[in-house]
Amino acid sequence: MTNDMVHRPPHYRQGTIEVIEVIERLDLGYHAGQVVKYVSRYRYKGAPVQDLQKALWYLGRLIEIEEAKRRGDQPDTPNTPVVEG
């Protein structure tokens, strides 16, 4: 499974640990996990600005969720991220 684009894509294996392992070991959850995913691969996937924009969108969404929790509210339903690319 050296270049398996489904199970072990190379843009997620740039070090000694896969991105999914970091996300799972740190129990980051969906939104923080997406931030880590996009930031970790942005230099290797071919669309660096798009990946950074996606990471920023998920980070913004995570901030909204945490602020809503602090207020005791439910966060608004997000729009689908619009990333120009």
C-alpha positions in Angstrom: 0.0 0.0 0.0 2.7 2.5 -0.8 0.8 4.9 -2.9 -2.8 4.0 -2.0 -4.8 7.2 -2.6 -7.7 5.9 -0.5 -6.0 4.5 2.6 -2.6 6.2 2.7 -2.5 9.2 0.4 1.0 10.7 0.3 -0.1 14.3 1.1 -1.2 13.0 4.5 2.1 11.2 5.2 4.8 13.9 5.2 6.4 12.9 8.5 6.6 9.8 10.7 2.9 10.0 11.7 -0.2 10.2 9.5 -2.6 13.2 10.0 -5.5 10.9 10.9 -3.4 9.5 13.8 -2.7 13.0 15.1 -6.4 13.9 14.9 -7.5 10.7 16.6 -4.8 10.6 19.3 -5.5 14.2 20.3 -9.3 13.6 20.1 -9.7 16.8 18.1 -13.2 16.2 16.8 -14.5 17.1 13.4 -13.8 20.9 13.0 -10.4 21.0 14.7 -9.5 17.8 12.8 -10.3 19.5 9.5 -8.1 22.5 10.4 -5.2 20.1 11.1 -5.9 18.1 7.9 -5.9 21.1 5.6 -3.0 22.9 7.2 -0.9 19.7 7.2 -1.4 19.1 3.5 -1.5 22.5 2.0 2.0 22.4 0.6 1.6 18.9 -0.9 -1.8 18.7 -2.6 -1.4 21.2 -5.4 -3.8 23.9 -4.2 -2.1 25.6 -1.2 -4.3 28.7 -1.0 -7.5 26.7 -1.3 -6.5 24.3 1.5 -5.6 27.2 3.7 -8.9 28.9 3.0 -10.7 25.7 3.9 -8.7 25.4 7.1 -9.6 29.0 7.9 -13.3 28.3 7.2 -13.3 25.4 9.6 -11.4 27.4 12.2 -14.0 30.1 12.0 -16.8 27.6 12.4 -15.1 26.1 15.4 -14.8 29.5 17.0 -18.5 30.1 16.3 -19.3 26.8 18.0 -17.2 27.5 21.0 -18.6 31.0 21.4 -22.1 29.6 21.2 -21.3 27.1 23.9 -19.9 29.8 26.1 -23.2 31.8 25.7 -25.3 28.7 26.1 -26.7 29.0 22.6 -26.8 26.6 19.6 -24.5 27.8 16.8 -26.1 28.9 13.6 -26.3 26.4 10.7 -23.3 27.1 8.6 -23.2 27.8 4.9 -21.2 25.5 2.8 -17.7 26.9 2.6 -17.1 28.8 -0.7 -13.5 28.5 -1.7 -12.3 30.0 -4.9 -9.6 28.3 -6.6 
